[in-house]
Amino acid sequence: MANITKPSNLSAVWAAGGTKIDPGAAKYNIGWVVQLPPYEHQNWIDNRQDRAIAHFSQHGVPEWDGTTEYQGLLSYTQGSDGIIYKCIQTNTNKDPSNVLNDAYWTRAFEDYGSVAAVQAQLNTHITNYQSLAEIGNTAGARANLSVYSKSESDTRFAGLNGSSAQVFSVDVATQPEHAVRLGQVASLLTQATESTLGVVKLATTGGTETGTDDLTVLTPLKASSVYLKKSGNLSGLANYSTARSNLGLGTSATQNVTFFAQTANNLSDLASVATARSNLGLTSTATQPETYFLRTANNLSDVSNKSTARSNLGLTALATTDPALVSFKGENLAGLSNYTLARANLGLQDSVLYPSNTWLIKNNNLADLTNAQAARNNLGLGNLATRNVYGVSGDLDFTTSFAANGWTQLPSGMILQWGQVSIGADSIVGVGFPRGFPNAAVHLSWSLMIPGGYDGTVQNSTGMMGFVNLTAGGCTLLNGDNRAGVAYWYAMGF
């Protein structure tokens, strides 16, 4: 399944400001039947569901309540103390924030940072354990380990630790860890190699120069006669020219420092300054003083003749005119000093002083009259002027649908509807009105006609009859007679 994106604005609750009516426990039990749900009941249900979704979105874990049956080892809830609890034993109405209910609930998570504090203590303990630091009773620890302290060891073994009065007798060494007798040392000395410890032979000057002997050791004295000393700064080289060639140096390496331009002289030691500027592609502008140019930071304040500068820019006298003496386009004439005189100069009359809603607009066809009745009175019109005349559909006429399931609307707006529908014995049947009432149905009556009596005539029902779920769009008829028939119904509403 693809990731389901969280809908936006989950805090908006359906019908928060609308009409809501609880349909009741009985209706919750059976749900909707063949009917149009009343909008007040549907608003109540949608509002309840939206508030639950908004609560889950806001709290993450829902708050505890006393009616839910919480399942052991499965349910989580948020207590009144703001702590998340896990159910450890199935229960109902056991407040997790009450310490007397610890048999049913336990805290789901540790406080933030508590694990880190324990880990820090554990790390310190491990460090101390590895180095035996912070031992509270060192003497007791040594006794438990059967060891001595340094001072105790020095005192106890002083006679065996380098004392000239103490002589040790050892046997002939046969293992690497055995002590060696003095008479056995000479037989154990062997030539040292890169991988074997032993004695070494000193190298000669000739052998050092040749550099092929790998079994002798070079002394500093012989090394000084063969290799260059660091302190000699290459003064011991036999041929400087060959050395420079070996280093890949050119003839410039032997030139005097004056042969080059020195960085510290800032080009003052150039042979020809003019030729240098020419080689760089610089013009005579480069040799002008800074006062020869206008500085950006001065914003033209360093112009020598401002009047000539304005003339060169094509500016007129308006450029130096005080802004208070002119009216700017963006001010929309707000800067005029005398509005009356300005209107007179434009040829405007007093009518321009009135707002636009003072006048009737031609295209509005009198819809902008503030009082239509007063206007009719001023025109001398009576109340008949607002009534429809004979032959024209209006509020004096009946509107009727002549059908087996029909309706008629009175001038007052009241609607009468009628119809018939077959209904089985001991059953219900839904009825949809031919025309839904704009507001509500206020009355419904019906009768059951049963054909096929003993004398072949149509009989009326003798059983219990009724209706439920009367709405603006229809109802449900209940037939309590043990015979089927035709239900003739009649409804009123507006």
C-alpha positions in Angstrom: 0.0 0.0 0.0 1.3 3.5 -0.9 2.0 6.0 1.9 -1.3 7.7 3.0 -0.7 11.5 3.3 -2.2 13.1 6.4 -5.2 15.3 5.4 -4.9 19.0 6.1 -6.9 20.9 8.7 -7.9 17.9 10.8 -8.8 20.4 13.6 -11.8 21.6 11.6 -14.9 19.8 13.0 -18.0 19.2 10.9 -21.1 21.2 12.0 -19.2 22.9 14.8 -21.7 25.8 14.5 -24.6 23.8 13.1 -27.7 22.1 14.5 -26.9 18.7 16.1 -29.3 16.2 17.7 -28.2 12.9 19.3 -30.1 10.1 17.6 -30.1 8.0 20.8 -28.9 4.6 21.8 -31.7 2.7 20.0 -30.9 4.3 16.7 -27.2 3.6 17.2 -28.1 -0.1 17.7 -30.0 -0.5 14.4 -28.4 2.3 12.3 -30.1 3.8 9.2 -32.9 1.9 7.5 -34.7 2.7 4.2 -34.9 6.4 4.9 -33.2 9.8 4.4 -31.3 10.5 7.6 -32.4 13.7 9.3 -29.6 16.3 8.9 -29.5 17.1 12.6 -28.7 13.4 13.4 -26.2 13.1 10.6 -24.5 16.4 11.8 -24.3 14.9 15.3 -22.6 11.7 14.0 -20.2 13.5 11.7 -19.4 16.1 14.4 -18.7 13.3 16.9 -16.4 11.4 14.5 -14.5 14.6 13.4 -13.9 15.6 17.1 -12.5 12.1 17.7 -10.2 12.4 14.7 -9.1 15.9 15.7 -8.4 14.5 19.3 -6.2 11.7 18.0 -4.4 14.1 15.7 -3.8 16.6 18.5 -2.9 14.2 21.3 -1.3 11.3 19.4 -2.5 8.9 22.2 -6.1 9.4 23.3 -7.0 10.4 26.8 -8.2 7.8 29.3 -12.0 7.5 29.9 -14.1 5.4 32.2 -16.2 3.6 29.6 -13.6 2.0 27.3 -12.6 -1.6 28.0 -8.8 -1.5 27.8 -7.0 -4.7 26.7 -4.1 -6.1 28.7 -0.7 -5.8 27.0 -2.3 -4.1 24.0 -3.9 -0.8 25.0 -2.1 2.6 25.6 -3.7 5.8 26.9 -2.8 9.2 28.2 -3.6 9.8 31.9 -4.9 13.0 33.4 -1.3 13.7 34.6 -0.1 13.8 30.9 1.8 10.5 31.2 1.4 7.6 28.6 0.4 4.3 30.3 0.3 0.7 29.0 -2.5 -1.6 30.1 -1.1 -4.8 31.7 -4.5 -6.3 32.7 -7.8 -5.9 30.9 -10.0 -3.3 32.8 -12.7 -0.7 32.7 -12.9 2.5 34.7 -9.5 2.0 36.4 -7.8 5.4 36.3 -4.1 4.9 35.4 -3.0 8.0 37.2 -4.3 6.6 40.5 -1.5 4.7 42.3 -4.1 2.2 43.6 -4.5 0.9 40.0 -0.9 -0.2 39.5 -2.1 -3.8 39.0 -3.8 -2.6 35.8 -1.4 0.0 34.4 2.3 0.8 34.1 4.1 3.7 32.7 4.9 3.0 29.0 8.1 5.1 28.6 10.9 6.3 30.8 11.3 10.0 31.3 13.4 11.7 28.6 17.0 11.8 29.6 16.8 9.1 32.4 18.4 6.5 30.2 21.2 8.9 29.3 21.9 9.5 33.0 22.1 5.8 33.7 24.3 5.3 30.7 26.7 8.1 31.9 26.9 6.4 35.4 27.5 3.0 33.7 30.3 4.6 31.5 32.0 6.0 34.6 31.7 2.7 36.4 33.2 0.8 33.4 36.1 3.3 33.3 36.8 2.9 37.0 36.5 -0.8 36.7 39.1 -1.0 33.9 41.6 1.0 35.9 40.5 0.1 39.5 40.0 3.8 40.1 37.7 5.1 42.8 37.9 2.0 45.0 36.6 2.9 48.4 38.7 0.4 50.4 42.0 -0.2 48.7 43.5 -2.2 51.6 40.5 -4.5 51.7 40.7 -4.9 47.9 44.4 -5.9 48.0 43.7 -8.4 50.8 40.9 -9.9 48.7 43.2 -10.1 45.7 46.2 -11.3 47.8 48.5 -8.5 46.5 50.8 -5.9 48.1 51.0 -2.2 47.6 54.2 -0.7 46.0 55.5 0.5 49.4 54.7 -2.9 51.0 56.5 -4.7 48.1 59.6 -2.5 48.3 59.8 -3.2 52.0 59.2 -6.9 51.7 61.5 -7.5 48.7 64.3 -4.9 49.3 66.9 -7.5 49.9 66.2 -9.1 46.5 65.9 -5.9 44.6 69.5 -4.9 43.6 71.1 -5.4 46.9 74.9 -5.9 46.5 75.0 -8.1 49.5 72.5 -10.6 48.0 73.9 -13.1 45.5 71.7 -15.2 43.2 72.7 -18.6 41.9 71.2 -19.6 38.5 71.4 -22.7 36.4 72.4 -22.9 32.7 69.7 -21.2 30.7 67.7 -23.4 28.4 64.5 -21.4 27.9 63.9 -17.8 26.8 62.6 -16.8 30.3 65.7 -18.3 32.1 68.4 -16.1 33.7 71.8 -16.4 32.0 75.0 -17.4 33.9 78.1 -15.1 33.4 80.1 -17.9 31.9 77.4 -18.7 29.4 77.1 -15.1 27.9 80.0 -15.4 25.4 78.5 -18.5 23.8 75.2 -16.8 23.3 76.6 -13.8 21.4 75.8 -14.0 17.7 76.0 -11.6 14.7 73.1 -9.2 14.8 70.7 -9.1 11.8 67.6 -7.2 11.0 65.5 -9.9 12.5 68.0 -11.3 15.2 69.4 -9.6 18.2 73.2 -9.9 18.7 76.6 -8.1 18.5 77.6 -5.8 15.6 80.9 -4.9 13.8 81.9 -1.3 13.1 82.1 -0.2 9.5 85.2 1.3 7.9 85.3 4.6 5.9 85.9 2.7 2.6 83.1 0.3 3.3 80.8 3.2 4.2 81.7 5.0 0.9 81.1 1.8 -1.1 77.8 1.2 0.6 77.5 -2.6 0.0 78.2 -4.0 3.5 75.0 -4.8 5.4 76.6 -6.5 8.4 78.4 -3.5 10.0 77.3 -0.4 11.9 78.3 3.2 10.9 79.7 5.5 13.6 79.1 9.3 13.6 82.7 10.0 13.0 82.9 8.0 9.8 79.5 9.3 8.7 80.8 12.9 8.9 83.6 12.1 6.4 81.2 10.5 3.9 77.9 12.4 4.2 77.1 16.1 4.1 76.5 17.8 7.4 73.2 19.6 7.9 75.1 22.5 9.6 77.4 22.8 6.6 74.6 24.0 4.3 76.0 22.0 1.3 79.5 23.5 1.8 81.0 19.9 1.6 79.9 19.4 -2.1 82.9 18.5 -4.3 81.4 20.2 -7.5 78.8 22.9 -7.1 78.2 23.1 -10.9 77.4 19.4 -11.1 75.2 19.7 -8.0 73.2 22.5 -9.6 72.8 20.5 -12.7 71.7 17.5 -10.7 69.0 19.7 -9.0 67.8 20.9 -12.4 68.7 24.6 -11.7 69.2 27.1 -14.5 71.5 30.0 -14.8 69.1 32.3 -12.9 70.0 30.5 -9.7 73.4 32.2 -9.8 72.2 35.7 -10.7 72.5 38.6 -8.3 69.3 39.6 -6.4 69.4 43.0 -8.1 68.7 41.2 -11.4 65.0 40.8 -10.3 62.3 43.2 -9.1 62.0 42.9 -5.4 58.5 42.5 -3.9 59.3 44.9 -1.0 60.1 47.7 -3.5 56.6 47.7 -5.0 57.9 48.0 -8.6 60.0 51.1 -7.7 63.1 49.2 -9.0 61.7 48.8 -12.6 64.2 50.1 -15.2 61.4 52.0 -17.1 58.1 52.7 -15.4 56.5 54.1 -18.7 57.5 50.9 -20.6 56.0 48.8 -17.8 52.7 50.7 -18.0 52.7 50.2 -21.8 53.4 46.5 -21.4 50.4 46.2 -19.0 48.1 48.0 -21.5 47.6 51.0 -19.2 46.7 54.4 -20.6 47.4 57.9 -19.3 44.3 57.7 -17.1 46.3 55.4 -14.8 48.6 58.3 -13.9 45.9 60.8 -13.0 45.3 61.7 -9.3 42.1 60.6 -7.6 40.8 64.2 -7.6 40.6 64.0 -11.4 37.6 61.7 -11.1 34.2 61.7 -9.3 34.0 59.4 -6.3 31.0 57.1 -6.1 30.6 57.7 -2.3 30.3 61.5 -2.8 27.1 61.1 -4.9 28.1 63.9 -7.3 28.9 66.3 -4.5 32.4 66.7 -5.9 31.1 68.1 -9.3 33.0 71.3 -9.9 30.1 73.2 -11.5 26.6 71.8 -10.7 24.7 74.1 -13.0 26.8 73.0 -16.0 26.4 69.4 -14.9 22.6 69.7 -14.8 22.7 71.4 -18.3 24.8 68.5 -19.6 22.2 66.1 -18.3 19.4 68.0 -20.0 17.7 68.8 -16.7 15.3 71.8 -16.5 14.5 74.2 -13.7 12.0 71.6 -12.3 14.9 69.5 -11.1 15.7 72.2 -8.5 12.1 73.1 -7.7 10.8 72.5 -4.1 8.6 69.4 -4.2 6.0 71.3 -2.1 5.4 73.6 -5.1 4.2 70.8 -7.4 1.6 68.1 -7.3 2.8 64.5 -7.8 0.8 62.0 -9.8 0.9 59.5 -6.9 -0.9 62.0 -4.6 -4.0 61.9 -6.8 -4.5 65.7 -6.4 -4.2 65.5 -2.5 -1.6 68.2 -2.6 -3.9 70.9 -4.0 -4.1 74.0 -1.8 -7.8 74.9 -2.7 -10.1 72.2 -3.8 -13.1 74.5 -4.4 -11.0 76.6 -6.8 -9.7 73.5 -8.5 -13.2 72.2 -9.1 -14.2 75.5 -10.5 -11.3 75.6 -12.8 -12.4 72.1 -14.1 -16.0 73.3 -14.6 -17.4 70.9 -12.0 -20.7 71.6 -10.1 -21.8 70.7 -6.6 -23.2 67.3 -7.7 -19.6 65.9 -7.6 -19.6 66.3 -3.8 -22.2 63.6 -3.3 -21.3 59.9 -3.2 -22.2 57.7 -6.2 -25.0 55.9 -4.3 -26.8 59.2 -4.1 -28.0 58.6 -7.7 -30.0 55.9 -9.4 -27.9 54.0 -12.0 -29.7 53.5 -15.3 -28.6 49.9 -15.8 -29.8 48.9 -12.3 -33.5 49.3 -13.4 -34.5 50.9 -10.0 -32.9 48.0 -8.0 -30.8 50.6 -6.1 -33.8 52.4 -4.6 -33.3 52.4 -0.8 -37.1 51.9 -0.1 -39.2 50.3 -2.9 -42.5 50.8 -0.9 -41.8 54.5 -0.4 -41.1 54.8 -4.2 -44.4 53.1 -5.0 -46.2 55.4 -2.6 -44.6 58.4 -4.2 -45.8 57.1 -7.6 -49.3 56.7 -6.2 -49.3 52.9 -6.6 -51.5 50.7 -4.4 -50.8 47.2 -3.1 -52.3 45.7 -6.3 -49.2 46.9 -8.1 -47.2 44.0 -6.5 -49.7 41.3 -7.1 -49.9 39.1 -10.3 -52.9 39.5 -12.5 -55.3 36.7 -13.7 -53.7 34.2 -16.2 -50.2 34.9 -15.1 -48.6 32.4 -12.7 -48.0 34.0 -9.4 -48.8 34.1 -5.7 -52.6 34.1 -6.3 -52.5 30.8 -8.2 -52.4 27.2 -7.2 -49.6 25.0 -8.6 -50.8 21.4 -9.0 -49.5 18.1 -10.3 -52.6 15.9 -11.0 -51.2 12.4 -10.7 -51.8 9.2 -8.6 -48.8 10.4 -6.6 -49.3 14.2 -6.9 -49.2 17.5 -5.1 -50.6 21.0 -5.0 -49.1 24.3 -3.6 -51.4 26.9 -2.1 -50.7 30.7 -2.5 -49.6 30.7 1.1 -46.8 28.3 0.4 -48.5 25.3 2.1 -48.0 22.0 0.1 -50.4 19.1 0.0 -49.3 15.8 -1.3 -50.9 12.4 -1.8 -50.2 9.0 -3.2 -50.5 5.2 -2.9 -48.1 2.3 -2.5 -48.5 -1.5 -2.2 -47.5 -2.9 1.2 -47.2 -6.5 2.5 -48.7 -8.0 5.6 -46.9 -7.2 8.8 -44.2 -5.2 7.0 -42.8 -1.7 6.3 -42.5 0.3 3.1 -40.6 3.5 2.4 -42.5 6.4 0.8 -40.7 9.2 -1.1 -42.8 12.3 -1.6 -43.4 13.4 -5.2 -42.0 16.8 -4.2 -39.7 17.3 -1.2 -41.0 19.9 1.3 -38.6 22.9 1.3 -38.7 23.1 5.1 -40.5 20.2 6.8 -43.5 17.9 6.7 -46.0 18.7 9.5 -48.7 16.1 9.0 -49.1 12.6 7.6 -52.0 10.2 7.6 -52.7 7.0 5.7 -55.2 4.1 5.4 -54.9 0.5 4.2 -57.3 -0.9 1.7 -57.5 -4.7 1.5 -59.2 -6.2 -1.6 -60.9 -9.6 -1.8 -63.3 -9.6 1.2 -65.8 -12.3 1.8 -68.4 -10.5 -0.4 -65.8 -9.4 -3.0 -65.7 -5.8 -1.8 -62.7 -3.7 -0.6 -62.2 -3.8 3.1 -60.4 -1.4 5.5 -57.6 -2.7 7.7 -58.3 -3.6 11.3 -54.7 -4.1 12.3 -52.3 -1.6 13.9 -50.8 1.0 11.5 -48.3 3.8 11.8 -45.3 5.6 10.4 -41.8 6.5 11.4 -38.9 8.8 10.3 -41.2 11.5 8.8 -38.8 13.9 7.0 -39.1 16.6 4.4 -38.4 14.0 1.7 -40.5 11.0 2.8 -41.4 8.5 5.5 -41.6 4.8 6.4 -45.1 3.2 6.8 -45.7 0.3 9.2 -48.5 -2.3 8.4 -49.5 -4.3 11.5 -52.3 -6.1 9.7 -51.8 -9.8 8.7 -53.1 -8.9 5.3 -51.4 -7.1 2.4 -53.0 -4.2 0.6 -52.6 -0.7 -0.8 -51.6 2.2 1.4 -53.3 5.5 0.5 -51.3 8.4 2.2 -51.8 12.1 2.6 -49.1 14.6 3.8 -48.9 18.4 4.5 -45.9 20.6 4.9 -44.3 23.9 3.7 
